[in-house]
């Protein structure tokens, strides 16, 4: 091996370096340009949210507004039907926060049960749980809707929140993988010291689950923040609209006159998602790479 | 768990070991029951949730599928196979909805995975700036499911949207993207392909697992980049390709928000995806019996497709354990 590499003459090495530089340039040009193309729609949305009304459809493709009109945001925030976006954001944050707490807490507990405790029937339940991943929600929605409407839960957040207490199979699976990576010696030591399963879970495993906890919480936040179908069928009172439902009504193309305001509100709704992405990119990437969670 | 060898009188812990072992034997039976209880307590949130919000609704919808249940009407009749008969033989929209869904799934999933794999290979390098590129390529996926992006897409492809503006700049005629059945479907396929971030990250993780020595020895043997891709990268990635294929296909069958917002199923039902039509039937027309029957057909189709994929996978998915 060493001999083979030592053989080439000096000018061959120089050629090699030149080729490397050229390859690098081509690489960055290609990957960078396609990357820009990927981001273009988002940049266009942000820039449209700052353009004066007459400019939005005249210089459509331009990414730089002639003047920055932050009033679009003020106008958009007023909302519609006498309800401002403050209400919609409050609803969305309430729904997202509670749903995330429910989902993640339950998932942590259930994952510990599957990962560390031996009990009869475990294999069967684990298989059943994985099978439910393939179950399309569509097959559950109609009976759920019928039951929840008989319980008089329509136009409350209960049908959206209570099922979250069961945890999410994706998160449970991810956390199980994570717990399996924690050495079992610590559990056994705690057991010998007289701790029971609850003690081990609470004081040995839980403190080490921070990365898995953060990953699950972020994905839960994303999915709930973007959730459209649930709020669409259960929340018909405009005072309970979440941001995604409000945006759909606000951007109804037959009635919109102020597109600047619409684009401003569309952009604003993406801000929480972007902030989380910036601060927790590492957790997201690892979460997807290790378990195939969908972003 | 403690091996008997550890009880040999060698170390200082000799006195403790046998005592513990004996204690363990004595309480094994009782322990087992206790751990059963603990196990079920820990998984109870999921178990109860599964029974209440999974199994019971599943069986209910099976029953509904054979009725004419309508949430507004006080009587419900058992109608046998009527819903299915109507679905397969009378409801022309149902046929169009199935066609639209299959077209969408079979165009968007392979394209999405091809992009994901291609970009993952490009990003699987130690060059400077790769971190930023990865973020740029992934960003569309984190926001892709939102209403905001769907509305944005609708405006980009609108009559006065960016795409037409660019077309006109290049001297082409503006296209009514949402007025033509083919182009309307393709706007949605493009929206799906644009969000190739998650499978890309999974591919990247898989690519990093492939030992660099394999490529090095292939280079010494004079293999070209394309050779290496075909005979090293692709075979070693087949388990990941398979995983992505299954997850993405199931996900695509369920697509709702994008079609609901961007096209609403128009024109001529060319984008009336299955879950959109199901929603229209169940929640706009309140024909919940019919919608439940549709949902069960969807469940069976997904189950059959998944089972067939697993069967076929033994012909092309290569697991490293196969050679060992």
Interface residues (C-beta under 8 A of the other chain):
Chain A: X4 X24 X27 X28 X30 X31 X32 X34 X35 X36 X38 X39 X41 X42 X44 X45 X57 X60 X61 X106 X109 X110 X112 X113 X114 X117 X118 X119 X120 X122 X125 X128 X129 X132 X134 X135 X136 X137 X138 X139 X140 X141 X142 X143 X144 X145 X146 X147 X149 X163 X165 X166 X167 X169 X172 X192 X196 X197 X198 X201 X222 X223 X225 X226 X228 X229 X233 X244 X245 X247 X248 X251 X253 X259 X262 X266 X267 X269 X270 X273 X274 X277 X281 X284 X285 X288 X289 X290 X292 X293 X294 X295
Chain B: X20 X32 X35 X36 X37 X38 X39 X40 X41 X42 X43 X45 X46 X47 X48 X49 X50 X52 X53 X54 X56 X57 X58 X60 X61 X64 X69 X71 X119 X122 X123 X125 X127 X129 X133 X134 X135 X136 X137 X138 X139 X140 X141 X142 X143 X144 X145 X146 X147 X148 X149 X151 X152 X153 X154 X155 X156 X158 X160 X161 X162 X165 X166 X169 X194 X197 X198 X201 X202 X204 X205 X220 X243 X244 X247 X250 X251 X253 X254 X256 X257 X260 X261 X274 X275 X278 X279 X282 X283 X288 X291 X292 X294 X295 X296 X298 X299 X302 X303 X306
